[in-house]
């Protein structure tokens, strides 16, 4: 082997190490959340007695895997944690930006070439307001903006994957896109992050402790079952919801039709109603005198496909364009792949 070849291989190994470290420790070195892997809902079941401690950064001992809940269906805890952390990061960025009267900010999910951009307009009397009042408005506005970004960024990830994006260079394009646990797991994360912040747990250590407690409480409310029971319940839909590693059941409920994100419940194990989640919206900002424009874009080829479906030459606006994109994807799921959706 030549010296040049050895040096090239060494350089590749170093780059890969940097990429892996970036994925584990965060999307940047500026305080953003780290990445998590996630699983398809028929494998890698977690133990509800070992949920572990939540960690915004690269520390702690998080439990992970797929959990089954009688009132929330299958839940991927990595998805829940990841969207929670993105929601918390969005709150921090929004709060600081508005306090200072900034024109806007952006947040990126860990290890993805996607950017959520928020442009902000202020009331005419903003400069005359006391700083304490600006801080109050900033906090309340950030609490509205954060879960909107968290939820919609999670949906965007599924849209990109559906259309062919390979994250981490290895993820198959259709294996996990809109799996029946994804969107609902994301919504849990967005809601719990907001709850933690409302309780005053914004600092990383306080937030981690709060999320550890809130996840446990939420799993209990959703009636999580033991791991062996989760396996049994999931096995009951083998051949129907999934077969030979292929998911035939997809949940594409983004909430844009009826304002609710509902879980996929495997039939035959409970008579209690499923717990749906309210779609986070930007409603309430006008009362604070704040206006925002939220756009999302990615440095992937599929970004152009989604823009074309949305009918826009500029960046996609989730609140405005997602319904049309999802209509296209749902039709494709039924006609091209013969999937069960919703």
N, C-alpha and C positions, 0 to 999 in steps of 0.2 A: 504494500500500500504506500503510495507516494506521500510525502510530507504535506503537500497541498491538499490532498484528499483527507488526511487526518485532521488538518486545520479546519477544513470545511465541515466535517462531521462534528468536531468539537463546537464549532460556532452554532450549528443546528441544535445541538444538545443544550447549549447555553440559552438560546432563544426559547426553546421549549420549556426549560426550567423557569424562565422569566414569565412566560405565558401562564404556566401552572400556578406560580406564586401569585400572579395578578388575579387569577380566577379565585384562589383561596382567600386572599387577603382583602380583595376589594376591587372595584372597577377603576380606582385611581388611588392616589396617595393624598387625597384632599378630604377624606372623611366619608366618602360614599360607601355603600354596603358591598359586602363580598358576594360571590356567586354561590349557588348551591345546585346540586345536580338534578334531583327529582327522579321519579320513577313512573312507569306505566302502572295502571291501577290493579293489574292482576299478578304483580310480583312484588318481592321485597317488602313483606309485611312487617310493621314495627310493633313493638311491645308497649301498650298504653300505660304499663306500670313503670316504664323507663323513658319518659319523655325528655329527660335531661334538662339542662339549663340553656336558655336562649343566649345566643352570642351574636351581637351586631358585627363584631370584628372576629378576628381569628383567635378565639380563646373559648374556654368553657367546654362543656361536653353535651352537645345537642343530641337528642334522640331524633331519628329520622325514619322514613319508610312510608308505606301505605297503611292507613288505619281505616277501619270501617265503623261508621256510626249509623245508628238506626234512623236518625232524623236528619242526617246530613250526607248520607251515602259515603262513598270512598273519599278519603282526604289524603292528599300528598303533603306531608308536613314540611318538606323542603319548599314547596310552592307557597305555603302559608307564611313561613318564616321569611322567604325572599321578598314577597310583596309587602309584608309588614315593614321590613327594613327600608325598602324603596319609598314607602309611604312616609316613614319617619324622616328619611333624608329629604324628601320633598318639602315636608313641613318646615324643617330647619332652614332650608334654602329660601322658601317663600317668606317665612317669618322675618329673617334677617334682611332680605331684599326690600320688603315693604316698609319695614321700620326705617330704612335709610332712603326711601323714596326712589329706589332703583327702577330702571326701565324694564327689567325682566331677569330671568335666570333660566338655566337648563339643568336637567338631571339625566343621568344615564344609568341603565341597569348594568350590573356587574358583567364584565367580559362580553358585552354585546355592543355592536356598532350602531346603537340606536340612541337618539336624543329626543327628550321631551322638552319642548321650549314653551315658556310662559312669558308673554308680553303683558305689561301692566299699565293701565291708565288710572290716574288718581282724580279725586274730586277737585273742583276749582279752588277750594279753600284749603287744600292739603298743607301748603307751606305755613299757614297761620295756625294750624292745630298744635296744641301742646304735645310734647313727645310722649307723654303718658297715654294720650288718646290715640296717637299713631301706633303705639305698641299694642294697645287693645285691639285696634282694627287689624293690625298685622297678624296677631294671634288668631283671631276669629276667621280671617280670610284664609290663612294658611291651613287651618283645620278643614276648610271647605275644599281647597285646591288639592291637598295631599292625597286623599283617597281617590279622587278623580284620576289623577296621574297614575296612582298605584294600580287601579283596576284596568284602565285603558292601556297602560303599557303591557300588562299581562295579556290582554286580548291581542294586542299588536304582535307579541311574540308568537302566539298561536297562528295568527294570520300569515306571518312570514313563513313559519314552518310548514303550514299547509300548502303554501305556494312554492315551496322548494328550498328554503334557506336551510343550510346545514350549520347549526351552531357548534362550536368547538371542533369544527371540520369533520365530525364523525356522526352527528345525530341524523338518523334517517328522516326524510322529509315528511312521511305520513305516519310513521309508527306511533308518535305521541301527540300529534296536532289535535287539539280539542278533545283529548281523551276525557272520559266521563267524569273525572275528578278535578280537572285543571281549574276551570273558571270559578267554581265554588270554593275550592281551596284558596285561591287568590283573594276572593272576597272576604274570607275569614281573616286573612292577614291584614287587609286594608282596614277592616273594622276594628280589630284588636289594637292595631297601632294607634288609631285615633283615640280609642278608649284609654290606652296607656298615657297618651299625651294630655288628654283632658284631666287625668288624675294628677298631672304635674310631673310625669316621668319622662322628661326630655333628655336629660343627661344620659350618656350611654349606659353607665352602670345601673342607674335607676330604671331606665327603659328595659334593660335585659332582665332585671328582677321582675318587673311588672309583666313582661311578655311571658316569662316562665310561668307565672301564676295564672295569667289570663288564658293561655293555651290550655292548661290543665282544667280550668273551670269551664271553658267552652267545650272541650271534649266531653266533659261530664254532662253538660246541658244537652249536647247532641246525642248522648247515650252511646258512647264508644263501647265496642265489644272487645273481649280478649282476642289475642292474635289467632288462636286456633279457630275461634268462631268466625273471625274475619275471613280466614282462608276458606272455611266451609261455605259461607255466604257467597263469596266470590266464585267458588267452584260451581255453585248452582246455576250460574249463567254461562258456563263454558259451552261453547258451541253455538250460543245465541249472541251474547254480547262480545265474545272474543273467541277466536279459534286459531290454532297453530301460530300464536304470537301476533296475530292480526286483530286489531280492535275493530269490531263491527258497530259498536255503540259509541257515539260521540255526543258530548254535551256542548251545544253551541248557543246556550242561553246567555247572551251578553247583557240582558236587561233592557235593551233598547226598544223592545216592543211593549212590555207592560210595566216597566220600572222595577222588575224583580229579577234576581238571579237565583234560580232554583236548582237544587241538587238532583242527581240521578239516584233514585232509591231502588235497590234490588228488591223485587216483590217477594212477599211471603214471610217476612220476618217481623213486621210490626204493623199495627193498625193506627198508630199515631201519625199526625200530619207532619210532612217535611217542614223544616224551618228554612224559609226563603230569605234572601238578603236584598235590602233596598239598594237600587242602583245609585251610586254617588253622583251628584250633579253639581253644577256651579251655581245653583239656586241659592240665594242669600247674599251673594256678593254685591248686588245692586243696593241692598239695604245698607251696606257698609260704604257705598260710594265708590267701590272698586270695580273696574272692568278688566277682563283678561281675554287674551286670545291664546288658545292652547293648540299647538301643532306637534306632530310627531313624524320623525323621518329616520331612515336607516341607510347605511352605506352598503346595502345589499342589492343585488339585481332585482329581487322581488319587490323592492320598494316601488320601482317603476310600475310593476304590474298592479299593485294596490292603488297607486295614484290614478292609473288608467281606469280601473273599475270605479273609483270614486268620482271620476270626471273632473279632476283638478290637475293643473299644471304646476301648482305650488305644493307645499307640504300638506299632508292629510290633516284635517281637523277632526279628531275623534267624535266629538259631539255632533258634528255636521255630516260626516262621511261614513261612519261605521255602519249604519243601517244598510246602506247600499252595498258595501263590501260584504257584509254578512249574508245578505240575500243571495249574492253571487256564490259564496262559499257553500251555503246550505243547498242550493240547487245542484251544485257540483257534487256534494256529498251523496245526494240521493241518486242522481242520474248516472254519474260516472263511476261511483264506488259502491253504490247500493248500501250505504251505511244507515243505521238507525240514529236519528238525531233527536235532541232534546231529552 
